[in-house]
Amino acid sequence: MKEKKKFKVPSSFAIIVAVMLLASILTYVIPGGQFERTVDESGKTVVVAGSFQYIDPTPVNPLSIMTYVFPGLTSAGSIIFALLCAGGGLGIVLETGMFQGAACSFSKKAKGKEWLVVTMLTIVFALLCIPINLNYFIPFAPLGIIVAMAMGYDAIVGISIIMLGGAVGFSCGAMNLSNTGTAQAIAQLPVFSGMGYRLFCMIPFLAVTIIYILLYGKKIKADPTRSYIYGTKVDFGNFDADNLPAFEKKHIPVAIVVAASIGYMIYVAIFSELSYASASAIFIYMGLLSGIAYRMSVDQMCKAFANGAKGMATTGVLIGFAYAISCILSAGNVMDTVVNALANALGYFPSILQAPAMFIMHIIVNFFVTSGSGQAAVTMPIFVPVADLVGMSRQTAVLAFNFGDGFCNFILPHAAATMGFVGCANIPFTKWLQYVIKLFFIWVVIGCLLLMGATLINYA
């Protein structure tokens, strides 16, 4: 008898190409439409409410989807180049063995209390991502994996600590200038006003996220074969789980450099403006100073930098392919049609469910526009007047945008954060989706309840 072939999980690239094909098909199904756009006082381009009109369809031929890859790479250029620079800098840090030694030494001392390590680190990254976009922490994925593997977990736990912890801090939008700042500016609200309730929202989101990670970690620690990526090779530097290194005195100067670099990045994010260019420079200096502190030779530093950048190259291309999906949808002129239809439907919901409905609508829009600031520019000029008409506070409308734009990014195959992290960890997207989809639905339920609460207290 012939042996039955096992199902092979498709590559993340294959998944993205399939979504590109789906996007091209949608341009045939969804009518073309557009809003008029204008430049506001702050220089941002926003749509004019009530200006929607249908236009002649501009469907994208499925055979031409690969022509959108280069524009996608160009659109994602800032993120890609930042990842290459950050990967190079962290490549030097990893070459010193400081992170590997610290993770292993820490895990030995935390024996039996691994849950506490996971909890504390998840909280740390949630707090770090309050003012900083999660994309800046994609290069830290290998470090999260090192910590997780040293404690007997898998790579999914490692990136969950950073990615899902950061997702909570980012998605609640307490101090995110590009997303919350843009949305509040369009809604004519003081920037970062209403911060207290958004910080409160982090508590239930963070609690269920930590419990979710810990339950999965406990399951795969008891039986490693239950890991979603059991048998998948994870390649990130010179960490050997069977030959654990130790943290030594020579690693202390490197640790100080890394801590100071991260502290400076946080300072810039809060008191100035953290860009991909400035973040790239910080990572490069962090690597160079770490190499000098460790007394590495120039040739060794150059080789480590090149290897680190090389490790991020595939991830960068993956993100560029993902951005091609947005380029296809833009070329098909279907995004404005979707936004207009959802805004018109909001009035059919009872008042207590209008904010949750707006949250779900932003999730739908996020498939078409994954950029937070881009989504704010498209949706908020439409949803803010609608919110006024139905009696919803503008602050609640901004919160619905925060939740819809943020949490959805971690299940989409064309979101930069998702593709960045799973690409770094060599995790097939389908396996990541299997793992995270239940948590996403829990997030949606919690978000709806919090938005209902915002309605009841007339959150302003």
C-alpha positions in Angstrom: 0.0 0.0 0.0 1.2 3.5 -0.8 2.1 5.6 2.2 -0.2 8.5 2.8 1.5 11.8 2.2 1.6 14.1 5.2 0.2 17.6 4.8 3.1 20.1 4.5 2.5 23.5 6.0 2.9 26.1 3.3 5.6 28.8 3.6 4.7 32.2 4.8 5.6 33.5 1.3 3.1 31.1 -0.2 0.4 32.3 2.2 1.1 36.0 1.3 0.9 35.2 -2.5 -2.5 33.5 -1.9 -3.7 36.6 -0.1 -2.4 38.8 -2.9 -4.6 36.7 -5.3 -7.5 37.1 -3.0 -7.0 40.9 -2.9 -7.0 41.0 -6.7 -10.2 39.0 -6.8 -11.8 41.4 -4.3 -11.1 44.3 -6.7 -13.5 42.6 -9.2 -16.2 41.9 -6.5 -16.2 45.2 -4.6 -17.3 48.3 -6.5 -14.8 51.1 -6.9 -15.3 54.2 -4.9 -13.5 57.2 -3.5 -13.7 60.1 -1.1 -12.4 63.5 -1.7 -9.3 64.2 0.3 -7.9 67.4 1.7 -4.8 68.4 3.7 -5.6 69.5 7.3 -3.8 72.2 9.4 -1.2 69.7 10.6 -0.3 68.7 7.1 -2.0 65.3 7.1 -4.1 64.2 4.2 -7.6 63.1 5.3 -10.8 62.3 3.6 -13.8 64.7 3.4 -16.8 63.2 5.2 -19.9 62.9 3.0 -17.9 63.1 -0.2 -18.0 59.4 -1.2 -18.9 58.6 -4.8 -18.7 55.4 -6.9 -16.2 55.4 -9.7 -15.4 53.2 -12.7 -14.0 49.9 -11.5 -10.2 49.4 -11.7 -9.8 45.7 -11.0 -6.3 44.2 -10.7 -5.5 41.3 -13.0 -4.4 38.3 -10.9 -1.6 37.7 -13.4 -0.1 41.1 -12.7 0.1 40.8 -8.8 3.8 40.3 -8.9 4.2 43.8 -10.4 3.1 45.1 -7.0 5.9 43.5 -5.1 8.5 46.2 -5.9 6.1 49.0 -4.8 5.4 47.0 -1.7 9.1 46.7 -0.9 9.4 50.4 -1.6 6.5 51.3 0.8 8.1 49.1 3.5 11.6 50.5 2.8 11.9 52.3 6.1 10.9 49.2 8.1 13.1 46.9 6.0 16.2 49.0 6.3 15.7 49.5 10.0 15.4 45.8 10.4 18.7 45.2 8.5 20.5 47.8 10.7 19.0 46.5 13.9 19.8 42.9 12.9 23.4 43.9 12.3 23.7 45.7 15.6 22.1 42.8 17.5 24.2 40.4 15.6 27.3 41.8 17.3 25.5 41.7 20.7 24.6 38.0 20.2 28.1 37.2 19.1 29.3 38.3 22.6 27.1 35.6 24.2 25.8 38.1 26.7 22.1 37.5 26.1 22.6 33.7 25.9 24.6 33.7 29.1 22.2 36.0 30.9 19.1 34.0 29.8 20.6 30.7 30.9 21.9 31.9 34.2 18.6 33.6 34.9 16.6 30.5 33.9 18.6 28.3 36.3 17.9 30.7 39.2 14.2 30.8 38.2 13.9 27.0 38.1 10.3 26.2 39.1 9.3 29.9 38.7 9.4 30.1 35.0 5.8 31.5 35.0 7.1 34.5 36.9 9.8 35.2 34.3 7.3 35.0 31.5 4.8 37.2 33.4 7.4 39.9 34.2 8.9 40.0 30.7 5.5 40.2 29.1 4.6 43.1 31.3 7.9 44.8 30.5 7.3 44.6 26.7 3.7 45.8 27.2 5.0 48.9 29.0 7.8 49.4 26.4 5.3 49.5 23.6 3.1 52.1 25.2 5.1 54.9 23.6 7.0 52.8 21.0 5.7 51.0 17.9 6.0 47.3 18.3 7.8 47.1 14.9 10.9 48.5 16.5 11.1 45.3 18.7 11.0 42.8 15.8 14.8 42.4 16.0 14.4 41.3 19.6 12.6 38.1 18.5 15.7 35.9 18.7 16.4 37.2 22.3 12.9 36.2 23.3 13.4 32.8 21.8 16.7 32.3 23.7 15.0 33.1 27.0 12.1 30.8 26.3 14.3 27.9 25.1 16.6 28.3 28.1 13.5 27.7 30.3 12.3 24.7 28.3 9.7 26.4 26.1 9.5 26.7 22.4 10.0 29.6 20.0 6.3 30.5 20.0 6.5 31.3 23.7 9.6 33.3 23.0 8.0 35.6 20.5 4.7 35.7 22.4 6.5 37.3 25.3 7.6 40.2 23.1 5.0 40.3 20.4 1.8 39.7 22.4 3.0 41.6 25.4 3.8 44.5 23.1 0.5 44.0 21.3 -1.4 45.0 24.5 0.7 48.1 25.1 0.5 49.2 21.5 -3.1 48.4 20.8 -4.6 50.2 23.9 -2.9 53.3 22.5 -2.2 55.2 25.7 0.8 57.2 24.2 1.2 56.0 20.6 1.8 59.2 18.6 1.4 57.7 15.1 -1.9 55.9 15.7 -3.6 57.5 18.7 -2.1 60.9 18.1 -3.3 60.9 14.4 -6.8 59.7 15.4 -7.2 62.2 18.2 -5.9 65.0 16.0 -8.5 64.2 13.3 -11.2 63.9 16.1 -10.1 67.3 17.4 -9.2 65.9 20.8 -6.1 66.9 22.8 -3.3 64.5 22.0 -3.1 61.6 24.6 -6.3 62.9 26.4 -8.3 60.1 28.0 -5.1 58.2 28.8 -6.4 57.0 32.2 -9.0 54.7 30.7 -6.7 53.4 28.0 -4.1 52.4 30.6 -6.9 50.7 32.6 -7.8 48.7 29.5 -4.4 47.2 29.5 -5.0 45.3 32.7 -7.6 42.8 31.5 -6.0 42.5 28.1 -2.6 41.8 29.7 -4.0 39.4 32.3 -5.6 37.1 29.7 -2.6 37.3 27.4 -0.2 36.2 30.1 -2.5 33.4 31.2 -2.8 32.3 27.6 1.0 32.1 27.1 1.5 30.3 30.4 -1.1 27.7 29.7 0.4 26.9 26.3 3.9 26.9 27.8 2.8 24.5 30.5 1.3 22.2 27.9 4.3 22.0 25.7 6.7 21.7 28.6 4.8 18.6 29.8 4.8 17.2 26.2 7.0 18.9 23.6 5.3 17.1 20.8 2.2 19.3 21.4 4.1 22.4 20.3 2.7 23.8 17.1 6.2 24.0 15.7 7.5 20.6 17.0 10.3 19.6 14.7 10.6 23.0 13.1 14.2 24.2 13.0 14.8 27.6 14.6 18.0 29.3 13.5 19.1 32.5 15.2 22.8 32.9 16.1 25.0 30.6 18.1 22.7 29.5 20.9 22.9 25.8 21.7 20.1 24.6 24.0 22.2 21.5 24.8 25.3 23.4 25.8 24.1 26.3 27.9 26.6 29.2 28.4 26.9 31.2 31.6 26.8 34.9 32.3 30.4 36.0 33.1 32.1 39.2 34.3 33.2 40.1 30.7 29.5 40.3 29.8 28.7 43.1 32.3 30.0 46.0 30.1 27.9 44.6 27.2 24.8 44.4 29.3 25.3 48.0 30.4 25.7 49.2 26.8 22.5 47.3 25.8 20.5 48.6 28.8 21.7 52.2 28.1 20.8 51.9 24.4 17.3 50.7 25.1 16.8 53.4 27.8 17.9 56.0 25.3 15.5 54.7 22.7 12.6 55.0 25.2 13.7 58.5 26.1 13.7 59.5 22.4 10.2 58.0 21.9 8.8 59.8 24.9 10.5 63.2 24.7 11.2 63.5 21.0 10.2 61.5 18.0 11.5 58.0 17.4 11.8 57.3 13.7 13.1 54.2 11.9 16.2 56.2 11.0 17.0 57.2 14.6 16.2 53.6 15.8 18.5 52.2 13.2 21.4 54.4 14.4 20.8 53.4 18.0 20.9 49.7 17.2 24.1 50.2 15.1 25.8 52.1 17.9 24.6 49.5 20.4 26.3 46.8 18.4 29.5 48.7 17.9 29.9 49.8 21.5 29.0 46.2 22.7 31.7 44.8 20.4 34.3 47.4 21.8 33.2 46.7 25.4 33.7 42.9 24.7 37.1 43.6 23.1 36.1 42.0 19.8 38.3 42.5 16.8 37.2 44.8 14.0 36.9 41.8 11.6 34.8 39.8 14.1 32.5 42.7 14.6 32.1 43.2 10.8 31.3 39.5 10.3 28.8 39.5 13.1 27.1 42.6 11.8 26.8 41.1 8.3 25.4 37.8 9.7 22.9 39.7 11.8 21.7 41.8 8.9 21.6 38.6 6.7 19.3 37.0 9.3 16.8 39.9 8.9 16.9 39.9 5.1 14.3 37.2 4.5 12.1 38.9 7.1 12.4 42.2 5.3 11.5 40.8 2.0 8.5 39.0 3.6 7.2 42.4 4.9 7.7 43.9 1.5 5.5 41.2 -0.1 2.9 41.8 2.6 2.8 45.5 1.8 2.1 44.5 -1.9 -1.4 43.4 -0.7 -2.2 47.0 0.3 -0.9 48.2 -3.0 -3.2 45.9 -4.9 -6.2 47.0 -2.8 -5.3 50.7 -3.3 -5.0 50.1 -7.1 -8.4 48.5 -7.1 -10.0 51.6 -5.3 -12.0 49.4 -3.0 -10.9 50.6 0.4 -13.1 53.7 0.4 -16.1 51.7 -0.7 -15.6 49.4 2.3 -15.3 52.3 4.8 -18.4 54.0 3.4 -20.5 50.9 3.7 -19.4 50.2 7.2 -20.1 53.8 8.4 -23.6 53.7 6.9 -24.3 50.4 8.7 -23.4 51.7 12.2 -26.7 53.5 12.7 -28.6 50.2 12.7 -27.1 49.1 16.0 -28.5 50.0 19.5 -26.4 52.6 21.3 -24.8 50.2 23.8 -23.5 48.1 20.8 -22.4 50.9 18.5 -18.9 51.2 19.9 -18.3 47.4 19.8 -19.7 47.5 16.2 -17.2 50.2 15.3 -14.4 48.1 16.8 -15.4 45.2 14.5 -15.7 47.5 11.5 -12.1 48.7 12.1 -11.0 45.1 12.2 -12.6 44.7 8.7 -11.0 47.9 7.5 -7.6 46.8 8.9 -7.5 43.9 6.4 -7.5 46.6 3.7 -5.3 49.2 5.5 -2.8 47.7 8.0 -1.0 51.0 8.6 -2.3 52.6 11.8 -1.9 56.2 10.7 -3.1 55.4 7.2 -6.3 53.7 8.6 -6.9 56.7 10.9 -6.6 59.1 7.9 -9.2 57.0 6.0 -11.7 56.1 8.7 -11.7 58.7 11.4 -13.0 61.6 9.2 -15.9 59.3 8.4 -16.5 57.6 11.8 -16.1 60.8 13.9 -19.2 62.6 12.3 -21.1 59.2 12.5 -20.2 59.0 16.2 -21.5 62.5 16.8 -24.8 61.7 15.0 -25.4 58.5 17.1 -24.4 60.2 20.4 -21.0 58.3 20.9 -18.2 60.3 22.4 -15.3 61.0 20.1 -12.9 59.5 22.7 -14.8 56.2 22.5 -14.6 56.3 18.7 -10.8 56.7 19.0 -10.6 53.8 21.5 -12.6 51.6 19.0 -10.0 52.6 16.4 -7.1 51.7 18.7 -8.5 48.2 19.4 -9.5 47.5 15.8 -6.3 48.7 14.3 -4.0 47.2 16.9 -5.1 43.7 18.0 -6.0 42.6 14.5 -2.5 43.1 13.3 -1.4 39.9 15.0 -3.5 37.5 12.9 -3.1 39.1 9.5 -0.5 37.6 7.0 0.2 41.0 5.6 0.8 42.9 8.8 4.4 44.0 9.3 4.5 43.0 13.0 3.2 39.5 12.4 5.4 38.7 9.4 8.4 40.3 11.1 8.2 38.1 14.2 7.2 34.8 12.6 9.8 35.4 9.9 12.5 35.9 12.5 11.5 32.8 14.3 11.0 30.7 11.1 7.4 29.9 12.2 5.0 29.1 9.4 2.2 31.7 9.5 -0.5 29.0 9.6 1.0 27.5 12.7 1.1 30.9 14.4 -2.5 31.5 13.4 -3.5 28.2 14.9 -1.9 29.3 18.2 -3.1 32.9 18.4 -6.6 32.8 16.9 -8.3 31.8 20.2 -6.5 34.6 22.0 -7.6 37.1 19.3 -11.3 36.2 19.9 -10.8 36.6 23.6 -9.3 40.0 22.9 -12.3 40.9 20.8 -14.7 40.0 23.6 -12.8 42.0 26.2 -12.5 44.9 23.8 -16.3 44.9 23.2 -16.9 44.8 27.0 -14.5 47.7 27.6 -16.1 49.8 24.8 -19.5 49.1 26.3 -18.1 50.4 29.6 -16.8 53.5 27.8 -20.3 54.1 26.4 -21.8 53.8 29.9 -19.4 56.2 31.5 -19.5 58.6 28.5 -15.8 58.3 28.1 -14.3 61.7 27.2 
